[in-house]
Amino acid sequence: MTDSCVWLASVCDSDLESPNSQPQQTPAETHRHCLLEQQFEGARITAGETVSCRDCGDHLHEGRPISVRACRYSDEPAYTIAAIYCAGCAPTDLTETAHGRDDGLLEGDLGLAMAGQTHWTILVEPTIVATS
Ligand SMILES: [Zn+2]
């Protein structure tokens, strides 16, 4: 079984060095982006079936594209969702950054989760747009 472990490790190594990886990102940055996207896959946004755009107040339903601004203060273990925007209001870059705080901008789709009679909105298939 040791042989197959070595083989798997070598496959992973060659993946990291493949020409398809984005040259402007270091492996550490790519890893951080993957972790962020994993953290927000299926993340709960608000209770209820809709969420309001922070800028225009439009009610967004399941299946709508949304942008999410997330932040994490240096003493916090995980990012929290700070604001939701509709596709029309979505910022293209982080403008409200602050010292001692990591900001992230993600876009994805609005999903709906339910348990019994309770609904809540979730983030589906998030991708990183920008990080501070
Ligand atoms: Zn809007």
Backbone and ligand atoms as CSV (ligand in chain L), in Angstrom:
chain,resi,resn,atom,element,x,y,z
A,1,MET,N,N,0.824,-1.221,0.000
A,1,MET,CA,C,0.000,0.000,0.000
A,1,MET,C,C,0.855,1.268,0.000
A,2,THR,N,N,2.087,1.138,0.484
A,2,THR,CA,C,2.965,2.309,0.513
A,2,THR,C,C,3.207,2.841,-0.894
A,3,ASP,N,N,3.323,1.926,-1.845
A,3,ASP,CA,C,3.595,2.353,-3.224
A,3,ASP,C,C,2.496,3.267,-3.759
A,4,SER,N,N,1.237,2.931,-3.513
A,4,SER,CA,C,0.156,3.750,-4.062
A,4,SER,C,C,0.122,5.126,-3.408
A,5,CYS,N,N,0.504,5.221,-2.134
A,5,CYS,CA,C,0.551,6.521,-1.479
A,5,CYS,C,C,1.583,7.420,-2.143
A,6,VAL,N,N,2.737,6.873,-2.427
A,6,VAL,CA,C,3.784,7.640,-3.101
A,6,VAL,C,C,3.288,8.095,-4.466
A,7,TRP,N,N,2.616,7.206,-5.159
A,7,TRP,CA,C,2.124,7.540,-6.485
A,7,TRP,C,C,1.130,8.700,-6.407
A,8,LEU,N,N,0.216,8.629,-5.424
A,8,LEU,CA,C,-0.768,9.705,-5.274
A,8,LEU,C,C,-0.093,11.032,-4.987
A,9,ALA,N,N,0.924,10.992,-4.121
A,9,ALA,CA,C,1.614,12.226,-3.771
A,9,ALA,C,C,2.268,12.830,-4.999
A,10,SER,N,N,2.845,12.001,-5.845
A,10,SER,CA,C,3.532,12.544,-7.017
A,10,SER,C,C,2.530,13.125,-8.005
A,11,VAL,N,N,1.339,12.550,-8.090
A,11,VAL,CA,C,0.312,13.110,-8.967
A,11,VAL,C,C,-0.080,14.500,-8.492
A,12,CYS,N,N,-0.249,14.660,-7.171
A,12,CYS,CA,C,-0.617,15.966,-6.620
A,12,CYS,C,C,0.468,16.995,-6.903
A,13,ASP,N,N,1.716,16.605,-6.749
A,13,ASP,CA,C,2.813,17.527,-7.002
A,13,ASP,C,C,2.801,18.022,-8.436
A,14,SER,N,N,2.600,17.110,-9.370
A,14,SER,CA,C,2.646,17.529,-10.766
A,14,SER,C,C,1.437,18.393,-11.102
A,15,ASP,N,N,0.310,18.198,-10.431
A,15,ASP,CA,C,-0.847,19.062,-10.649
A,15,ASP,C,C,-0.528,20.495,-10.284
A,16,LEU,N,N,0.168,20.679,-9.174
A,16,LEU,CA,C,0.478,22.031,-8.727
A,16,LEU,C,C,1.374,22.759,-9.718
A,17,GLU,N,N,2.209,22.003,-10.427
A,17,GLU,CA,C,3.147,22.631,-11.346
A,17,GLU,C,C,2.627,22.668,-12.775
A,18,SER,N,N,1.387,22.253,-12.996
A,18,SER,CA,C,0.873,22.198,-14.347
A,18,SER,C,C,0.741,23.608,-14.921
A,19,PRO,N,N,0.882,23.763,-16.231
A,19,PRO,CA,C,0.795,25.095,-16.852
A,19,PRO,C,C,-0.601,25.698,-16.765
A,20,ASN,N,N,-1.600,24.912,-16.362
A,20,ASN,CA,C,-2.955,25.454,-16.256
A,20,ASN,C,C,-3.161,26.297,-15.011
A,21,SER,N,N,-2.289,26.146,-14.015
A,21,SER,CA,C,-2.454,26.938,-12.797
A,21,SER,C,C,-2.141,28.402,-13.105
A,22,GLN,N,N,-2.847,29.294,-12.408
A,22,GLN,CA,C,-2.718,30.716,-12.714
A,22,GLN,C,C,-1.372,31.232,-12.204
A,23,PRO,N,N,-0.545,31.758,-13.094
A,23,PRO,CA,C,0.816,32.131,-12.692
A,23,PRO,C,C,0.858,33.331,-11.747
A,24,GLN,N,N,-0.182,34.175,-11.741
A,24,GLN,CA,C,-0.120,35.357,-10.884
A,24,GLN,C,C,-0.460,35.042,-9.433
A,25,GLN,N,N,-0.879,33.815,-9.142
A,25,GLN,CA,C,-1.189,33.447,-7.773
A,25,GLN,C,C,-0.133,32.505,-7.228
A,26,THR,N,N,0.293,32.758,-6.018
A,26,THR,CA,C,1.189,31.823,-5.364
A,26,THR,C,C,0.362,30.629,-4.895
A,27,PRO,N,N,0.988,29.485,-4.683
A,27,PRO,CA,C,0.229,28.333,-4.158
A,27,PRO,C,C,-0.491,28.657,-2.856
A,28,ALA,N,N,0.122,29.489,-2.007
A,28,ALA,CA,C,-0.519,29.844,-0.741
A,28,ALA,C,C,-1.802,30.626,-0.974
A,29,GLU,N,N,-1.771,31.551,-1.947
A,29,GLU,CA,C,-2.976,32.331,-2.232
A,29,GLU,C,C,-4.068,31.446,-2.805
A,30,THR,N,N,-3.673,30.540,-3.713
A,30,THR,CA,C,-4.651,29.629,-4.290
A,30,THR,C,C,-5.288,28.781,-3.206
A,31,HIS,N,N,-4.460,28.329,-2.274
A,31,HIS,CA,C,-4.953,27.508,-1.174
A,31,HIS,C,C,-5.940,28.309,-0.327
A,32,ARG,N,N,-5.626,29.576,-0.057
A,32,ARG,CA,C,-6.497,30.421,0.756
A,32,ARG,C,C,-7.828,30.631,0.042
A,33,HIS,N,N,-7.775,30.840,-1.270
A,33,HIS,CA,C,-9.007,31.012,-2.036
A,33,HIS,C,C,-9.857,29.754,-1.973
A,34,CYS,N,N,-9.214,28.593,-2.105
A,34,CYS,CA,C,-9.960,27.337,-2.042
A,34,CYS,C,C,-10.634,27.183,-0.687
A,35,LEU,N,N,-9.908,27.530,0.376
A,35,LEU,CA,C,-10.481,27.412,1.717
A,35,LEU,C,C,-11.674,28.345,1.875
A,36,LEU,N,N,-11.541,29.574,1.353
A,36,LEU,CA,C,-12.635,30.534,1.451
A,36,LEU,C,C,-13.861,30.038,0.705
A,37,GLU,N,N,-13.628,29.547,-0.508
A,37,GLU,CA,C,-14.763,29.061,-1.289
A,37,GLU,C,C,-15.413,27.868,-0.603
A,38,GLN,N,N,-14.583,27.004,-0.014
A,38,GLN,CA,C,-15.145,25.854,0.702
A,38,GLN,C,C,-15.962,26.303,1.897
A,39,GLN,N,N,-15.459,27.333,2.604
A,39,GLN,CA,C,-16.161,27.779,3.795
A,39,GLN,C,C,-17.537,28.336,3.448
A,40,PHE,N,N,-17.629,28.990,2.271
A,40,PHE,CA,C,-18.886,29.650,1.938
A,40,PHE,C,C,-19.813,28.803,1.093
A,41,GLU,N,N,-19.358,27.632,0.665
A,41,GLU,CA,C,-20.255,26.745,-0.084
A,41,GLU,C,C,-21.384,26.297,0.851
A,42,GLY,N,N,-22.608,26.713,0.536
A,42,GLY,CA,C,-23.745,26.346,1.360
A,42,GLY,C,C,-23.878,27.170,2.630
A,43,ALA,N,N,-23.103,28.258,2.749
A,43,ALA,CA,C,-23.152,29.066,3.963
A,43,ALA,C,C,-24.514,29.731,4.121
A,44,ARG,N,N,-25.007,29.746,5.340
A,44,ARG,CA,C,-26.284,30.377,5.628
A,44,ARG,C,C,-26.149,31.887,5.514
A,45,ILE,N,N,-27.105,32.527,4.825
A,45,ILE,CA,C,-27.075,33.984,4.682
A,45,ILE,C,C,-28.061,34.615,5.657
A,46,THR,N,N,-29.351,34.377,5.453
A,46,THR,CA,C,-30.356,34.916,6.370
A,46,THR,C,C,-31.501,33.924,6.495
A,47,ALA,N,N,-32.304,34.107,7.516
A,47,ALA,CA,C,-33.527,33.329,7.651
A,47,ALA,C,C,-34.548,33.841,6.637
A,48,GLY,N,N,-35.448,32.967,6.211
A,48,GLY,CA,C,-36.466,33.367,5.256
A,48,GLY,C,C,-36.124,32.895,3.854
A,49,GLU,N,N,-36.979,33.255,2.882
A,49,GLU,CA,C,-36.802,32.760,1.518
A,49,GLU,C,C,-36.156,33.776,0.601
A,50,THR,N,N,-36.014,34.994,1.030
A,50,THR,CA,C,-35.391,36.015,0.192
A,50,THR,C,C,-34.357,36.768,1.007
A,51,VAL,N,N,-33.485,37.463,0.296
A,51,VAL,CA,C,-32.502,38.316,0.937
A,51,VAL,C,C,-32.496,39.638,0.170
A,52,SER,N,N,-32.310,40.753,0.882
A,52,SER,CA,C,-32.365,42.067,0.244
A,52,SER,C,C,-30.967,42.509,-0.174
A,53,CYS,N,N,-30.897,43.109,-1.369
A,53,CYS,CA,C,-29.645,43.718,-1.807
A,53,CYS,C,C,-29.333,44.893,-0.890
A,54,ARG,N,N,-28.088,44.981,-0.453
A,54,ARG,CA,C,-27.705,46.046,0.469
A,54,ARG,C,C,-27.855,47.424,-0.170
A,55,ASP,N,N,-27.629,47.526,-1.469
A,55,ASP,CA,C,-27.652,48.835,-2.122
A,55,ASP,C,C,-29.053,49.242,-2.580
A,56,CYS,N,N,-29.733,48.396,-3.346
A,56,CYS,CA,C,-31.005,48.820,-3.939
A,56,CYS,C,C,-32.201,48.236,-3.193
A,57,GLY,N,N,-31.982,47.301,-2.265
A,57,GLY,CA,C,-33.083,46.763,-1.486
A,57,GLY,C,C,-33.933,45.758,-2.222
A,58,ASP,N,N,-33.517,45.408,-3.429
A,58,ASP,CA,C,-34.256,44.431,-4.219
A,58,ASP,C,C,-34.300,43.095,-3.478
A,59,HIS,N,N,-35.454,42.437,-3.525
A,59,HIS,CA,C,-35.573,41.127,-2.886
A,59,HIS,C,C,-35.078,40.049,-3.835
A,60,LEU,N,N,-34.097,39.316,-3.396
A,60,LEU,CA,C,-33.470,38.310,-4.248
A,60,LEU,C,C,-33.972,36.930,-3.854
A,61,HIS,N,N,-34.318,36.154,-4.869
A,61,HIS,CA,C,-34.867,34.821,-4.646
A,61,HIS,C,C,-33.861,33.755,-5.038
A,62,GLU,N,N,-34.211,32.525,-4.714
A,62,GLU,CA,C,-33.405,31.364,-5.067
A,62,GLU,C,C,-33.070,31.377,-6.561
A,63,GLY,N,N,-31.812,31.094,-6.886
A,63,GLY,CA,C,-31.388,31.016,-8.272
A,63,GLY,C,C,-30.816,32.306,-8.817
A,64,ARG,N,N,-30.974,33.420,-8.081
A,64,ARG,CA,C,-30.442,34.697,-8.563
A,64,ARG,C,C,-28.945,34.765,-8.294
A,65,PRO,N,N,-28.203,35.366,-9.236
A,65,PRO,CA,C,-26.774,35.588,-8.966
A,65,PRO,C,C,-26.603,36.673,-7.911
A,66,ILE,N,N,-25.724,36.455,-6.990
A,66,ILE,CA,C,-25.481,37.432,-5.935
A,66,ILE,C,C,-23.984,37.612,-5.728
A,67,SER,N,N,-23.653,38.745,-5.104
A,67,SER,CA,C,-22.285,38.953,-4.652
A,67,SER,C,C,-22.307,39.104,-3.144
A,68,VAL,N,N,-21.283,38.611,-2.525
A,68,VAL,CA,C,-21.208,38.581,-1.070
A,68,VAL,C,C,-19.915,39.243,-0.626
A,69,ARG,N,N,-20.035,40.178,0.299
A,69,ARG,CA,C,-18.830,40.720,0.914
A,69,ARG,C,C,-18.684,40.071,2.279
A,70,ALA,N,N,-17.518,39.491,2.512
A,70,ALA,CA,C,-17.268,38.794,3.766
A,70,ALA,C,C,-16.065,39.422,4.443
A,71,CYS,N,N,-16.038,39.343,5.768
A,71,CYS,CA,C,-14.875,39.882,6.467
A,71,CYS,C,C,-14.539,39.014,7.669
A,72,ARG,N,N,-13.307,39.116,8.063
A,72,ARG,CA,C,-12.828,38.360,9.222
A,72,ARG,C,C,-11.822,39.238,9.963
A,73,TYR,N,N,-12.133,39.534,11.197
A,73,TYR,CA,C,-11.178,40.281,12.021
A,73,TYR,C,C,-10.092,39.332,12.496
A,74,SER,N,N,-8.943,39.895,12.830
A,74,SER,CA,C,-7.774,39.049,13.070
A,74,SER,C,C,-7.964,38.112,14.258
A,75,ASP,N,N,-8.899,38.420,15.181
A,75,ASP,CA,C,-9.101,37.532,16.330
A,75,ASP,C,C,-10.252,36.554,16.102
A,76,GLU,N,N,-10.791,36.527,14.876
A,76,GLU,CA,C,-11.904,35.626,14.602
A,76,GLU,C,C,-11.420,34.433,13.788
A,77,PRO,N,N,-11.994,33.257,14.043
A,77,PRO,CA,C,-11.525,32.059,13.350
A,77,PRO,C,C,-12.030,31.941,11.918
A,78,ALA,N,N,-13.160,32.566,11.609
A,78,ALA,CA,C,-13.767,32.354,10.304
A,78,ALA,C,C,-14.364,33.644,9.772
A,79,TYR,N,N,-14.551,33.691,8.468
A,79,TYR,CA,C,-15.189,34.835,7.836
A,79,TYR,C,C,-16.686,34.849,8.149
A,80,THR,N,N,-17.250,36.039,8.222
A,80,THR,CA,C,-18.694,36.179,8.315
A,80,THR,C,C,-19.175,37.020,7.144
A,81,ILE,N,N,-20.422,36.804,6.756
A,81,ILE,CA,C,-20.995,37.533,5.633
A,81,ILE,C,C,-21.392,38.925,6.110
A,82,ALA,N,N,-20.862,39.948,5.459
A,82,ALA,CA,C,-21.114,41.320,5.873
A,82,ALA,C,C,-22.222,41.967,5.045
A,83,ALA,N,N,-22.335,41.613,3.776
A,83,ALA,CA,C,-23.333,42.255,2.929
A,83,ALA,C,C,-23.608,41.397,1.704
A,84,ILE,N,N,-24.839,41.524,1.199
A,84,ILE,CA,C,-25.271,40.822,-0.008
A,84,ILE,C,C,-25.653,41.863,-1.054
A,85,TYR,N,N,-25.251,41.643,-2.291
A,85,TYR,CA,C,-25.612,42.553,-3.375
A,85,TYR,C,C,-26.229,41.772,-4.522
A,86,CYS,N,N,-27.167,42.417,-5.236
A,86,CYS,CA,C,-27.678,41.826,-6.466
A,86,CYS,C,C,-26.620,41.987,-7.554
A,87,ALA,N,N,-26.841,41.329,-8.696
A,87,ALA,CA,C,-25.839,41.369,-9.770
A,87,ALA,C,C,-25.626,42.802,-10.252
A,88,GLY,N,N,-26.682,43.617,-10.260
A,88,GLY,CA,C,-26.568,44.984,-10.759
A,88,GLY,C,C,-25.783,45.899,-9.836
A,89,CYS,N,N,-25.803,45.612,-8.548
A,89,CYS,CA,C,-25.120,46.463,-7.568
A,89,CYS,C,C,-23.784,45.882,-7.131
A,90,ALA,N,N,-23.431,44.712,-7.642
A,90,ALA,CA,C,-22.255,44.012,-7.137
A,90,ALA,C,C,-20.995,44.843,-7.310
A,91,PRO,N,N,-20.258,45.067,-6.238
A,91,PRO,CA,C,-18.972,45.751,-6.381
A,91,PRO,C,C,-17.993,44.855,-7.120
A,92,THR,N,N,-17.098,45.462,-7.870
A,92,THR,CA,C,-16.118,44.673,-8.606
A,92,THR,C,C,-14.804,44.570,-7.859
A,93,ASP,N,N,-14.659,45.363,-6.814
A,93,ASP,CA,C,-13.436,45.277,-6.031
A,93,ASP,C,C,-13.757,45.686,-4.595
A,94,LEU,N,N,-12.828,45.407,-3.714
A,94,LEU,CA,C,-13.034,45.729,-2.301
A,94,LEU,C,C,-12.633,47.182,-2.060
A,95,THR,N,N,-13.589,47.971,-1.616
A,95,THR,CA,C,-13.293,49.387,-1.381
A,95,THR,C,C,-13.321,49.734,0.102
A,96,GLU,N,N,-13.958,48.895,0.907
A,96,GLU,CA,C,-14.107,49.215,2.332
A,96,GLU,C,C,-13.193,48.341,3.175
A,97,THR,N,N,-11.948,48.281,2.804
A,97,THR,CA,C,-11.027,47.455,3.584
A,97,THR,C,C,-10.586,48.213,4.834
A,98,ALA,N,N,-10.148,47.467,5.817
A,98,ALA,CA,C,-9.712,48.073,7.073
A,98,ALA,C,C,-8.516,47.313,7.602
A,99,HIS,N,N,-7.681,48.023,8.322
A,99,HIS,CA,C,-6.509,47.388,8.908
A,99,HIS,C,C,-6.957,46.399,9.987
A,100,GLY,N,N,-6.325,45.240,10.049
A,100,GLY,CA,C,-6.688,44.240,11.039
A,100,GLY,C,C,-7.892,43.425,10.649
A,101,ARG,N,N,-8.305,43.568,9.400
A,101,ARG,CA,C,-9.483,42.838,8.936
A,101,ARG,C,C,-9.189,42.297,7.546
A,102,ASP,N,N,-9.518,41.040,7.338
A,102,ASP,CA,C,-9.431,40.443,6.003
A,102,ASP,C,C,-10.794,40.561,5.351
A,103,ASP,N,N,-10.807,41.041,4.125
A,103,ASP,CA,C,-12.060,41.136,3.390
A,103,ASP,C,C,-12.020,40.223,2.179
A,104,GLY,N,N,-13.173,39.724,1.843
A,104,GLY,CA,C,-13.285,38.894,0.654
A,104,GLY,C,C,-14.547,39.249,-0.096
A,105,LEU,N,N,-14.449,39.167,-1.419
A,105,LEU,CA,C,-15.612,39.414,-2.260
A,105,LEU,C,C,-15.842,38.157,-3.081
A,106,LEU,N,N,-17.043,37.621,-2.980
A,106,LEU,CA,C,-17.357,36.383,-3.691
A,106,LEU,C,C,-18.613,36.585,-4.516
A,107,GLU,N,N,-18.714,35.846,-5.600
A,107,GLU,CA,C,-19.987,35.808,-6.303
A,107,GLU,C,C,-20.433,34.370,-6.447
A,108,GLY,N,N,-21.738,34.198,-6.452
A,108,GLY,CA,C,-22.306,32.858,-6.540
A,108,GLY,C,C,-23.792,32.969,-6.809
A,109,ASP,N,N,-24.511,31.918,-6.524
A,109,ASP,CA,C,-25.954,31.929,-6.687
A,109,ASP,C,C,-26.614,31.846,-5.322
A,110,LEU,N,N,-27.824,32.384,-5.266
A,110,LEU,CA,C,-28.595,32.291,-4.036
A,110,LEU,C,C,-29.337,30.956,-4.026
A,111,GLY,N,N,-29.163,30.228,-2.955
A,111,GLY,CA,C,-29.850,28.957,-2.818
A,111,GLY,C,C,-30.808,29.010,-1.633
A,112,LEU,N,N,-31.629,27.998,-1.537
A,112,LEU,CA,C,-32.606,27.935,-0.458
A,112,LEU,C,C,-32.468,26.587,0.233
A,113,ALA,N,N,-32.397,26.636,1.544
A,113,ALA,CA,C,-32.344,25.409,2.328
A,113,ALA,C,C,-33.559,25.385,3.232
A,114,MET,N,N,-33.984,24.206,3.627
A,114,MET,CA,C,-35.139,24.132,4.519
A,114,MET,C,C,-35.032,22.927,5.431
A,115,ALA,N,N,-35.598,23.099,6.605
A,115,ALA,CA,C,-35.712,22.006,7.567
A,115,ALA,C,C,-37.065,22.178,8.230
A,116,GLY,N,N,-37.953,21.239,7.992
A,116,GLY,CA,C,-39.306,21.382,8.511
A,116,GLY,C,C,-39.980,22.590,7.875
A,117,GLN,N,N,-40.466,23.519,8.703
A,117,GLN,CA,C,-41.142,24.708,8.189
A,117,GLN,C,C,-40.192,25.900,8.062
A,118,THR,N,N,-38.936,25.688,8.369
A,118,THR,CA,C,-37.991,26.788,8.394
A,118,THR,C,C,-37.189,26.857,7.094
A,119,HIS,N,N,-37.103,28.049,6.511
A,119,HIS,CA,C,-36.303,28.258,5.315
A,119,HIS,C,C,-35.167,29.212,5.642
A,120,TRP,N,N,-34.084,29.043,4.943
A,120,TRP,CA,C,-33.031,30.051,5.014
A,120,TRP,C,C,-32.271,30.086,3.693
A,121,THR,N,N,-31.737,31.248,3.402
A,121,THR,CA,C,-31.008,31.423,2.155
A,121,THR,C,C,-29.550,31.035,2.356
A,122,ILE,N,N,-28.985,30.449,1.317
A,122,ILE,CA,C,-27.597,29.993,1.380
A,122,ILE,C,C,-26.853,30.448,0.134
A,123,LEU,N,N,-25.551,30.405,0.213
A,123,LEU,CA,C,-24.689,30.754,-0.916
A,123,LEU,C,C,-24.279,29.464,-1.630
A,124,VAL,N,N,-24.464,29.428,-2.948
A,124,VAL,CA,C,-24.189,28.231,-3.734
A,124,VAL,C,C,-23.071,28.527,-4.726
A,125,GLU,N,N,-22.142,27.605,-4.839
A,125,GLU,CA,C,-21.032,27.674,-5.790
A,125,GLU,C,C,-20.325,29.031,-5.785
A,126,PRO,N,N,-19.839,29.432,-4.616
A,126,PRO,CA,C,-19.157,30.726,-4.552
A,126,PRO,C,C,-17.788,30.676,-5.236
A,127,THR,N,N,-17.443,31.760,-5.879
A,127,THR,CA,C,-16.087,31.924,-6.406
A,127,THR,C,C,-15.536,33.264,-5.914
A,128,ILE,N,N,-14.243,33.303,-5.688
A,128,ILE,CA,C,-13.604,34.509,-5.177
A,128,ILE,C,C,-13.457,35.539,-6.303
A,129,VAL,N,N,-13.879,36.765,-6.033
A,129,VAL,CA,C,-13.646,37.863,-6.956
A,129,VAL,C,C,-12.415,38.656,-6.525
A,130,ALA,N,N,-12.330,38.931,-5.229
A,130,ALA,CA,C,-11.196,39.695,-4.718
A,130,ALA,C,C,-11.014,39.393,-3.237
A,131,THR,N,N,-9.781,39.500,-2.781
A,131,THR,CA,C,-9.503,39.431,-1.345
A,131,THR,C,C,-8.550,40.565,-1.015
A,132,SER,N,N,-8.608,41.018,0.230
A,132,SER,CA,C,-7.703,42.094,0.636
A,132,SER,C,C,-6.437,41.505,1.222
L,1,ZN,ZN,ZN,-29.092,45.817,-5.948
